[in-house]
């Protein structure tokens, strides 16, 4: 946890409230090993942080606001985008504002879910609604006070949402089929914070050792390759380091692993612009340009 606190303080301080993805062995020791040999690192401040609003689908009609009472994200975004957006708010806190009708629809959808769907999707949302610090008020201004956000700022945000619904056009790109007016109390604020234990936010870190894009060789701070040292997968700052969506890890690991293995099997580091020998046809050479990761 020391490494996590160093690179990502919010996650490090709240690691017990997060669902850690990966195995027990995913502790950063591979990156530490590369650094001990002089390897440079990049994008260590990045992480995948998944926070879902739906299911139940009705909740997508709500408005996510930060501590200033302002909307900051498309509520229908990919869970990974949503989680990172919440984490970027002060103290990783946010609330989902819905009205009575939407809240009842969400509870009904939870009650009608099939067993497997309920266990993995609806139950966490229901538990958060019932035990996650949900707040209620007959007015928007009263709700704002209960969640400690500026009342008039929240009222302005709700008015802007309702105007977008009337125009069927959302400034943050929310799909028209999930736009929903918020009107009719009591109003409800559901805790979206990634830092409380009933958020069930899933996370793993990104970033890693900086590598040469031609060979997968680890490079030092000057950009020079370190002889005999290669990195692949999430130990390297590859494609996933800048941001992650589901399914990228497998492709990244396969590509970077093959690249490093092929370069290591030649027994030498090539200079930039040198021919790349195809192991399946050693008599031919392929010219290939290169760039730093």
GUTI-331883 format. One record per atom (N, C-alpha, C): x, y, z; residue in one letter. Coordinates in pm, whole numbers, plus 32768, in hexadecimal, padded with zeros to 4 digits. Example, Ala and Ser with C-alpha at 12.3 -4.5 7.8 and 13.67 -1.06 7.14 Angstrom:
<atoms>
85277DC7830Ca;84CE7E3E830Ca;85287EB6830Ca;85057F1F82C4s;85577F9682CAs;850A80038313s;
</atoms>
This chain:
<atoms>
80507F888000x;800080008000x;8055807F8000x;80D380748028x;812980EA802Ax;813A81227F9Cx;814B80CA7F3Bx;815E80F67EB1x;80DF81397E7Dx;806C81037EA1x;7FEE813C7E76x;7FD981C67EB6x;7FFA81D37F35x;7FEC82557F78x;804A82BC7F3Ax;80BC828E7F0Bx;811F82E87ED0x;80F2831C7E48x;80BC82C57DF5x;809982EC7D6Dx;8009831C7D60x;7FAF82E77DB3x;7F21830B7DABx;7EE883147E38x;7EFC83847E79x;7ED883947F06x;7E4583757F25x;7DE9839F7ECFx;7D5B83877EEBx;7D3C82F37EF5x;7D7082A47E96x;7D5982147E97x;7DA381D27F0Bx;7E1B82017F24x;7E6A81C77F91x;7E2881DA8018x;7DF282508030x;7DB3826D80B1x;7D2D822680C1x;7CEF82018051x;7C6A81C28056x;7C6A8135801Cx;7CDC80F18020x;7CE6806F7FDDx;7C8680078018x;7C6480138098x;7C097FB280D5x;7B797FC280A4x;7B5A80358068x;7AD3804C8034x;7AC780247FA2x;7B367FFA7F64x;7B377FDB7ED6x;7B407F457EBDx;7B0A7F1A7E4Cx;7B147E8E7E23x;7B907E817DCDx;7BF67E3E7E02x;7C757E327DBAx;7C6B7DC57D50x;7C907DE77CD5x;7C907D867C67x;7D1E7D547C52x;7D2A7CD77C28x;7DAE7C9C7C16x;7DCB7C3A7C87x;7E437C037C85x;7E687B9E7CE8x;7EB87BDC7D5Ax;7ECF7B8D7DC2x;7F1C7BBA7E35x;7FAA7BDF7E0Bx;7FDD7B9F7DA3x;80657BBA7D76x;80747C3C7D2Ax;80047C7E7D0Ax;800D7CFC7CC1x;802B7D6E7D21x;80A97D757D4Ax;80D07DD47DB2x;81377E3B7D84x;81517E3F7D02x;81B07EA17CCEx;82417E787CD7x;825A7DFB7D01x;82E57DD07D12x;83317DCA7C8Dx;82EB7DAC7C1Fx;832C7DAA7B9Cx;835C7E357B75x;830A7E997B91x;83327F237B75x;83A77F4C7BCEx;83A07F247C4Ex;840F7F427CAAx;84927F057C79x;84897E897C46x;85007E467C13x;853C7E947B9Fx;84E77EBF7B43x;85187F0C7AD1x;85557F907AFBx;85187FD17B5Dx;854F80507B8Ex;85D6803C7BD1x;85E57FCB7C15x;86647FB17C59x;86D77FA27BF6x;86B57F827B78x;871B7F757B10x;872A7FF67AC0x;86E5805E7AECx;86F280DE7AA8x;868081017A4Cx;861880AE7A48x;85A880C679EEx;8555813F7A17x;8524818879B3x;84CD81FA79CBx;843C81CC79CCx;83E782157A11x;835881F57A15x;8309826B79E0x;8290824F79B2x;823682BA7984x;81A68292799Ax;815082F679A2x;80BF82E579B6x;809D829C7A38x;80F382A47A9Cx;80DA825D7B19x;806382977B66x;803B830F7B43x;7FCA834C7B88x;7F43831E7B52x;7F4482CC7AE9x;7EC882A17AA9x;7E96821D7AE4x;7E12820C7ADEx;7DD681907B0Ex;7D5381777AC6x;7D2880FB7AC8x;7CA180D77A9Cx;7C4B80D57B19x;7BDD811E7B16x;7B8581257B89x;7AF681207B56x;7AB580AF7B6Cx;7A3080997B34x;79C480B17B9Dx;7968810B7B7Dx;78F781277BD6x;787981297B82x;781B80D07BA0x;77A280C37B4Fx;772C810F7B8Dx;76DD814F7B38x;765D81867B62x;75EE81217B48x;75F780DC7AD8x;759380777AB3x;75D67FF07AA2x;758C7F817ABAx;74FD7F7F7ADDx;74E27FAC7B6Cx;74647FD37B87x;73EE7FD67B31x;73F280497ACDx;73B980337A58x;73C4809279E9x;738381187A0Ax;731C81177A5Cx;72D581937A7Cx;733281FE7AB5x;739981D47AFBx;73F382347B3Bx;744382867AD7x;744C82587A5Bx;749382A479F5x;744F832979DAx;73D083347A01x;738883B279F0x;73AC841A7A58x;73FB83F47ABBx;742384527B23x;749284AF7AF6x;74B5850C7B4Dx;751E856E7B31x;758C855E7B99x;760785467B6Dx;767985377BC8x;76B585C17BE2x;76C385E47C60x;76FB86677C83x;776F86557CE5x;77CA86B57CE3x;783C86B47D3Fx;781D87097DBAx;788287237E0Bx;786F876F7E85x;784988007E70x;785688317DF4x;782D88B97DD4x;779F88BE7D9Dx;775E88487D98x;76D688427D64x;76D088487CCEx;774188317C8Bx;7749883B7BFAx;775487B27BB9x;771787A57B47x;7721872A7AF9x;77A987257AB5x;77E686AD7AADx;787086A57A7Bx;788686317A1Cx;782185DF7A02x;7835856879AFx;77B2853D796Fx;77BE84FC78FDx;774C84BA78BEx;772C843D790Fx;76B88439794Dx;769583C979A6x;768D8344795Cx;767E834678D9x;767982CB788Bx;7700829E7858x;776C82DB7889x;77F382B9785Bx;781B822D7887x;788381FA7844x;78BF817A786Cx;78E481807900x;78CD8112794Dx;78EE811479DCx;797D813F79FBx;79DB811D79A2x;7A65814779B8x;7A7581DE79ADx;7A32821B794Cx;7A3682AD793Ex;79F082EF79B3x;798282B579DDx;793582EC7A4Cx;798682E97ACEx;79C782787AE9x;7A15826B7B64x;7A8882CE7B6Ax;7AD082DE7AFBx;7B40833C7AF7x;7B0C83CB7B07x;7A9A83EB7AC9x;7A6284717AD4x;7A3D84917B65x;7A0384317BABx;79E084467C38x;7A5E84577C8Cx;7AC284037C72x;7B3F84097CBFx;7B8484907CAFx;7B6D84D47C40x;7BAB85567C29x;7B6585C77C74x;7AF085AB7CABx;7AAA86107CFAx;7AE986177D86x;7AD986877DCBx;7B1486937E51x;7AEE861E7EACx;7B5585DB7EE1x;7B4685687F3Bx;7AFB84F27EFCx;7AEF84F37E77x;7AAE84847E32x;7A1B84767E52x;79DA84E87E71x;794E84E37E9Bx;78F085167E2Ex;787A84DA7E27x;781285057DCAx;778D84CA7DF8x;772185077DC6x;769A84D97DE7x;764984CD7D66x;75F0846C7D63x;7592845E7CF3x;750A84927D22x;74D884F87CDFx;745985367D04x;73E984FF7CABx;738284C97CEBx;730D84977CA3x;728F84C67CECx;721E84BA7CA8x;71A084DB7CEBx;715B845C7D1Ax;70E8846E7D59x;70A083FB7D93x;707E83937D2Ax;704C83BE7CB7x;702383617C4Fx;7097830B7C20x;710A83497C06x;717F82FF7BD7x;71B0829E7C41x;71AF82C87CBFx;71DB82707D2Bx;718181F57D35x;70FE82097D2Ax;70A181987D30x;70B681387CBAx;70CF81727C43x;70E9811D7BCEx;716680C97BE3x;71CC81057C1Ex;724980BD7C37x;7233804B7C99x;71E980647D03x;71CD7FFB7D66x;71797F8B7D28x;711B7FB07CD1x;70C97F4B7C8Ex;711F7EF47C33x;717B7F337BE7x;71D37EE77B8Fx;722B7E877BDEx;72577EB17C54x;72A57E577CAAx;72537DDE7CD3x;71D57DF47CF3x;717F7D877D23x;715C7D247CB5x;71657D4F7C36x;713F7CFA7BC6x;71B77CB77B82x;722D7CD27BB2x;72A57C9A7B71x;72AE7C047B85x;72E47BBF7B21x;72FD7B317B2Dx;736B7B167B92x;73707A9B7BC5x;73C67A7D7C36x;74587AA27C1Fx;74937A747BAFx;75207A917B95x;75387B257B7Dx;74DA7B657B35x;74E67BF37B1Dx;74DC7C417B9Fx;74847C167BF7x;74737C5B7C77x;74F27C517CCAx;752D7BDA7CCEx;75A37BC37D22x;76177C1D7CFBx;76327C297C7Ax;76AA7C6E7C4Ex;76947D007C25x;76187D267C0Ax;76007DAE7BDCx;75A37DFF7C33x;752D7DC67C4Cx;74C77E127C93x;74DB7E157D2Ax;750A7DA97D64x;751B7DA37DF5x;757B7E0F7E29x;75F07E237DE9x;76497E8D7E1Ax;76077F177E15x;75BC7F337DA9x;75797FB47D9Ex;750D7FC37E09x;74C27F587E20x;74587F5B7E85x;74927F6F7F10x;74FE7F297F2Cx;753F7F367FAEx;75717FC47FC4x;75A680007F5Ax;75D6808A7F65x;756380EB7F7Ex;74F380D67F39x;747F812E7F4Cx;744B81247FDCx;744380A8800Fx;740680928092x;746480AF8106x;74E6809580F3x;754480A08163x;75BD80F88149x;75BF813C80D7x;7636818780AFx;7633821C80CEx;75D782448125x;75D282D18148x;757A832480EFx;751382E880B5x;74B68330805Fx;746D839D80AFx;745C8411806Ex;7418848280AFx;739684A38065x;733484D580B2x;72B084F5807Ax;7285858180A8x;723A85C58051x;720086458077x;718B8666801Ax;712D86B2804Dx;70B986D77FFBx;70DB87437F95x;714C87857FA6x;717587EF7F48x;720787DB7F1Ex;722A88127EABx;72B5880C7E7Cx;7310885C7ED9x;72E288CE7F08x;7334891F7F61x;734E88D67FE5x;72E788938017x;72F988478092x;735787D1807Ex;734F8790800Ax;73A887207FECx;743887507FE4x;744C87C37FA6x;74D287FC7F9Bx;7512880F8024x;74C4883F8082x;74FA88558109x;751F87CF814Ax;74D18769812Fx;74EC86E6816Dx;756A86A48137x;759086C680BBx;760A868B8083x;767C86F1807Ex;7666876380BFx;76CD87CA80D0x;77038800804Cx;76A688207FEFx;76CD88657F74x;768188E97F6Fx;76B4894D7F26x;767089CF7F1Dx;75E389C07EE4x;757D89E57F2Fx;74F189D07F03x;74D18A0C7E7Bx;74F88A897E66x;74D38AC97DE7x;75208A8F7D71x;75988A5E7D8Bx;75E58A1C7D20x;75A0899A7CF7x;7571894E7D58x;752C88D17D38x;74AA88ED7CEFx;745F89527D1Cx;73E289767CD9x;73FC899D7C48x;746889E77C30x;748C8A0F7BA7x;74AE89957B53x;74F389357B8Dx;751788BA7B45x;749A886B7B1Fx;743C88607B7Ax;73C088167B5Dx;736F885D7AF2x;736888E27AF8x;7321892E7A92x;7361891A7A09x;73E689177A05x;742D89037986x;740F8877794Ex;7409881579A6x;73E9878C797Bx;735C8787793Fx;72FD87C57983x;727387C17953x;7263880B78CFx;72B1887678BCx;72AF88BE783Cx;72E8886677CDx;7352881977ECx;738D87BE7789x;732A87507763x;72DD872177C4x;727886BB77A9x;720F86F17748x;71E5876D775Ex;718087A97707x;71B387B77678x;723687D17669x;727287E075E4x;72A0875C75AAx;72A286F275FDx;72D5866E75D6x;7365867675A8x;73B386CC75E8x;744086DE75C5x;748E86FF7643x;74EA86A77669x;753586B976E4x;75C086F176C6x;75EC8759770Cx;766F879476EFx;76E48737770Cx;76D286D17761x;773E8672777Fx;773185F2772Dx;76D385EF76CFx;76CA857E7673x;7678850976A2x;7627851B7707x;75D284AF7738x;756A848B76CFx;7558840A76BCx;74FA83DA7655x;746D840B7672x;742884347609x;73A0846C7619x;734084087659x;735683867643x;72F783247677x;7303830E770Ex;736B8346774Dx;7375833A77DEx;736F83C27825x;735A842C77D7x;734484AF7815x;72C184AC7863x;72C284E678D9x;724B84DF792Dx;7241855F7981x;71CC859D797Dx;71B6861579CFx;71B285ED7A62x;71E786447AB7x;71E5862E7B47x;7182868F7B83x;710C865A7BA3x;70A186AF7BD5x;703F86597C24x;701B868A7C98x;6FBF86407CEDx;700486007D63x;6FF986417DD6x;7039860D7E4Fx;6FEA859C7E8Fx;702285597EF3x;70A6857B7F2Ax;711785597EC9x;718085AA7ED0x;71F685977E7Dx;725B85427EC8x;72AB84FA7E7Bx;730584957EB5x;739484AD7E85x;73F384A27EE1x;748184AB7EBFx;74C484277EE5x;74F583DF7E80x;7535835D7E94x;75CC836F7E91x;761083357EF0x;76A083477EFDx;76EB83037E8Ax;773583537E3Ex;7786831E7DCFx;781B831B7DEFx;784183467E66x;78CF83517E87x;791882CD7E70x;798F82D67E37x;79DF825C7E24x;7A2782377EA5x;7A1D828C7F0Ax;7A6982777F85x;7A1882397FF6x;799B82137FDDx;795281CF8047x;793A813E8020x;793280E88082x;79398058806Cx;78C4801F801Ex;78538062801Ax;77E1802F7FCFx;77DA80657F41x;784580A87F17x;784A80D37E8Bx;7871805E7E31x;78B67FFB7E6Bx;78E57F847E22x;79337FAD7DA4x;798680137DB2x;79D980417D43x;7A4E7FE17D2Fx;7A627FB67CB4x;7ACC7F577C93x;7B447FA47C5Cx;7BBB7F787C82x;7C307FC47C59x;7CAD7F6F7C44x;7D037F9C7BEDx;7D8E7F6F7BE5x;7DE07FDF7BA8x;7E617FDE7BC4x;7EB7804B7B99x;7EE480387B09x;7F0480A87AC9x;7F3C80A97A42x;7FC980E47A4Bx;800780FE79DBx;808F813279DDx;80F480C479F7x;817380E479E4x;81DB808079FAx;826080AD79C0x;82B4804D79A2x;833A806A796Ex;833180A078DFx;837E810578C3x;8381813C783Cx;83D480DF77E3x;839E80BF776Ex;83E280617716x;83F6809B768Bx;845780647646x;846F808475BAx;840280407567x;83C2808C750Ex;834F805674C5x;83757FEC745Ex;83F27FE97432x;841C7F8373D2x;84317EFA7414x;84687EFB748Cx;84987E7E74C6x;84587E57754Bx;841A7EB5758Ex;83E87E9A7615x;84557EA3767Ex;84CC7ECF7657x;853A7EDF76B6x;851D7F557713x;853B7F447791x;852B7FB177F1x;8594801C77D6x;856B809A77E1x;85C8810877CBx;85DC8156784Dx;864B819D7854x;866681EF78CBx;8632827D78B5x;864F82D67912x;861B835E790Ax;864B83AA7890x;86BC83817858x;86EF83C577E1x;86B6838B7761x;866A831E776Dx;863182DD76F8x;8687826E76BFx;86F7824F7700x;875081E576D1x;871F815D7700x;872880FA76A8x;86FC807376CBx;875A80337730x;87207FE7778Cx;876F7F9F77F0x;87837F1077BDx;87FE7EE977A7x;881E7E68776Cx;87E27DF477BBx;87997D9E7775x;87657D2477B1x;86EA7D337807x;86B07DAB780Fx;863B7DC17865x;85C37DE7780Fx;85597D97781Ax;84DF7DAD77CDx;84677DB0782Ax;83FE7DF17800x;83827DF5784Ex;830B7DE177F2x;82A47DA07825x;822C7D8577D7x;81B37D8C7833x;813C7D8D77F4x;80C17D907842x;80B67E0F7895x;807A7E03790Ax;80667E79795Dx;80E27EA279ABx;814F7E59799Cx;81CD7E8A79D5x;82097EF5797Cx;81DA7EFC7900x;820B7F6078A1x;81A27FCD788Ex;81D08044786Fx;817580B27851x;814F80A877BEx;80F2804F77A1x;80C980377719x;8048807E76F5x;7FFB803F769Dx;7F7F807A766Bx;7F1D809976DBx;7F168042773Ex;7EB4805377AAx;7ED880C0780Dx;7F5480EE780Bx;7F8381497873x;7F3A81CE7874x;7F1181FC77FFx;7ECF827F77F7x;7E3D82787821x;7E0082047813x;7D7481F27835x;7D498167780Ex;7CE08136784Dx;7CBD80A9783Bx;7C2780977826x;7C04803D77CCx;7B7B800C77BFx;7B827F7477BBx;7B147F3377DAx;7B117EA177E7x;7B497E5A776Cx;7BA07DFA7784x;7BD47DA67719x;7C5D7DCD76E6x;7C8F7E41770Ex;7D107E6F76D8x;7D877E21770Fx;7D7C7DEE7789x;7DEF7DAE77C8x;7E227D377778x;7DC77CE2774Ax;7DEF7C697703x;7E3E7C8C7685x;7E087CE67633x;7E4C7D0C75B7x;7ED37D4C75D4x;7ED87DA37638x;7F547DE7765Ax;7FBF7D84768Ax;7F957D2676DFx;7FF57CC37713x;802B7C6976A4x;7FD17C3D764Bx;7FFD7BE475DEx;805E7C2E7583x;803B7CA9755Dx;80917CF47503x;81187D137544x;81167D4B75BDx;81937D7575FCx;81E97CFE7623x;81AA7C8E7647x;81F57C167669x;823C7BDB75F0x;81F67BD6757Fx;82347BA47503x;82A57C0074D6x;828E7C8274E2x;82F47CE274B9x;83747CD1750Cx;83647CCA7590x;83D97CBB75E7x;841D7C3575D2x;83CE7BCB75C3x;84077B4775AFx;84547B3C752Dx;841D7B7974C4x;84607B757442x;84E57BC27447x;84E27C37748Ax;855E7C867493x;85C67C3F74E9x;85997C057558x;85F87BC275B1x;86367B47756Fx;85E97B047518x;861B7A8A74D9x;868A7AA57474x;86947B227445x;87007B4373E8x;87857B527431x;87817B6574B4x;87FB7B6D7505x;88417BF274FFx;88017C5974C5x;88427CDB74C0x;87D87D4874B4x;87FE7DC174D6x;87A77E3574C5x;87CC7E7B7442x;87667E9573F2x;877F7ED77373x;87867F6E7385x;87D47FAE7336x;87D580407333x;8759806E72E5x;873080E872FBx;86BB811B72B4x;86D3811A721Ex;867180E671D2x;867C80E37141x;86BF8066710Cx;86F980117167x;87367F947139x;86CA7F377104x;86EE7ED870ACx;868C7E76707Cx;86577E2170EEx;85D77E0570E8x;859A7DAA7149x;85937D20710Ax;85D57CBE7149x;85D77C377111x;85587BED7136x;85167BB970D1x;849F7B6970E8x;84CB7ADB710Bx;84B27AAB7189x;84E27A2671B1x;84AE79B67159x;843A79C97119x;8403795F70C5x;8448795B703Cx;849379C3701Cx;84D879C96F9Dx;85587A1C6FAEx;85BE79E46FEFx;86367A2F7014x;86847A686F9Fx;866A7A3B6F26x;86B67A6D6EB4x;86817AF36E82x;860E7B1B6EB8x;85D37B996E8Ex;85D67BFC6F03x;85DC7C796EE1x;85D97CE26F47x;856B7D456F26x;852B7D756F8Fx;84C07DD56F7Fx;84EC7E596FBBx;84EC7EC26F6Dx;85107F456FA3x;84997F7C6FEEx;84B47FAF7064x;84477FDD70B8x;8473805A7105x;842480C17102x;844381397151x;8418812471E0x;844F8172723Ax;842E816072C6x;841A81E5730Ax;83D881E1737Dx;83C4825973D0x;83BB822F7460x;83D2828D74BAx;83C8826F7549x;833782647573x;831D821575DAx;8296820C7610x;8277828D7659x;
</atoms>
